[in-house]
Amino acid sequence: MKTLYITIVVFCCFFSVYAQETITNDSISRIATIKHRIEGTHVEFTPETPTLEQIAGAPKAFYSYYWEFGDGTYSKEKNPKHTYKATGDYNIKFWATNNYDTGKPPTTRPKKISVTQADPSYLDETSMTEDFTLQRNREPMPNEEIAVIMSYRNYLNYTTNGKLYIFYNEQKYKANNFEITDVRAHHGEKQISTEGFVYTNTIDNTENTLLASAENNLLQLKAKPQDTTIKTNLPLTLEASKLYYKDWNLFEFDNMKPNEERNVFFTMRTPPEMLKDTSAIISIRGVYVPDANYDNHKVKDMEMEIVTSHDPNKMSSNGTFMNYRLVRFKTLKYKIKFQNNGEGPARTIRLETDIPEMLDKSTIEVKDMYPKCKICPKEEVRYSCLDTTFTDTQAIFTFKNIYLPGSEQKNVKEYDSTKGFVKYTIKFAKDFHKKKTKSRTAIIFDKNEPIITNYSTTRFVPGLSIGVKAGYNSFSDLKDSESYFFGATLSPYKSYRWYWQVELLNSFHRYKDDTTVQESFTDGPQGFQFLQRTTTNTSYENIDWEIPVLVRYNINNFIGVGAGLQGMLTISEKTSQSQLVENFEGTDPDAPIFESLETSSENSESFTNFKTGLLLDVTAGFARIGPSVGARYVINFKENYNYWQLYAIWKF
């Protein structure tokens, strides 16, 4: 009985623990659900979202929202009301993004609703301020999904059939950043094969260009000058896009009426192996051809910043990985994003941005901004403007006399209206070193406490520098030694301080062993003794491979030091030996020689005498790139094989 009682208690405890663990696991899963209510001809949608988990020290956590209504329209309001033009079943999709929250964005199952009352005469509000746009519901995060909206409007005065292209996964990144997992087209857009060469006609015959086609003949392409916002060389745009991006999709659309607006929706999944650099800018490109009969088209690049948590205040740069050889010709792009999370509008926004010393503050050029305003003049003005001032280490962008609503402000429904940004370019200073930099921005809304962004980093790919090296090896412990060498070095291009270097040197070495003399007494006839002297001379002619691997440090632009290990392999060794045997009359070395005999021999071997050692090195000249001279001392683990190496080197 006692045993049964213990068993029941243990079972109950186990069940209790298991149940608690199950409940805990269920509570960790974050799910947002869609609620809806039909009132006459319109449908009101309401989200049910999990509790936010505040990031310590960050502004108040909040959700931003994105809805797709299943009929080709969308909304970013929290509780949107939508009127359908036709009855039927619609598949509703919803994404909630948790800003300043420690958890992952909640997942949402699509919901199918039935609309029995519709309003065919209902006119959607015109939402597009441009003819072609790309939008997203949030910034990409590894192993998550984002929704991308491609919106286009027929700005021509006739009904058209056209094309849409979407390019993604930039060539410069080894891993893919996106996978398109779903495409939602609501106006008959058809995805077609992207194989083969695509071209269009043009309107007039004033300018001809000849390009080769896949069919091994010539296509005659024509271009018509157009407004600067409209590009006319479609083949050039497509080929340039294919060179920059790995993947692309093509869609065709038909019967688009003048001023009609349409949307195509994409779900893009970020794989786990995507780029993890949170200060990098990645992009997707869209190309809109409103009329497939002509080359006229529009291009839109959507830049995005990779995040580890959804924080609307962020700084990013396109200088994630740069080639130092070509950096003189590169202009860096920076983008500072911010959002007013207050309960009222912001009138002044101050962005205090770190400028690394390798960049030239005087070359800053503001390319775009929101809220849109003019650049401030020197004198004080009352209209809205953006002012730029400088300190020794910062650039300060100040929005003056603006109105940026707060996300918690009453009657603010569109969260995008509470966001702003400054996009600027900057060039490198005249003298700078190959080292990574980092900078961040303090964002100050009116007189509130500053919000500090992430660090935006720039770094250089190592690059390769090939050097040519030649010199002389001095073996003080070897007789009549002569050793010359030439070879090549491999190291990162123009490293700033620490770097590695590998060398392969081919040396030609001649030296001799010490002469050996042996004397002995030999019995002759009738008890006569005589002295026999044997003199041996040995010389070597070697071809050696020296393989040093060392770590170097540039003290400044002109002096560098290094230390490392070296292996030496004799790939060819020729040994020459001569031997002189002399016999003297009697036992006195000064007696006359009555007989002498001289012999010689040669012997060759390959890949012998592998030696290892330590090396210490110093150079003077152009330490990072260009010519310099150096001295190296090699301490071999084999006795009597230490030597000095004096050399000249030129790194390219």
Order of alpha helices (4+ residues) and beta strands (2+ residues): alpha-beta-beta-beta-beta-beta-beta-beta-beta-beta-beta-beta-beta-beta-beta-alpha-beta-beta-beta-beta-beta-beta-beta-beta-beta-beta-beta-beta-beta-beta-beta-beta-beta-beta-beta-beta-beta-beta-beta-beta-beta-beta
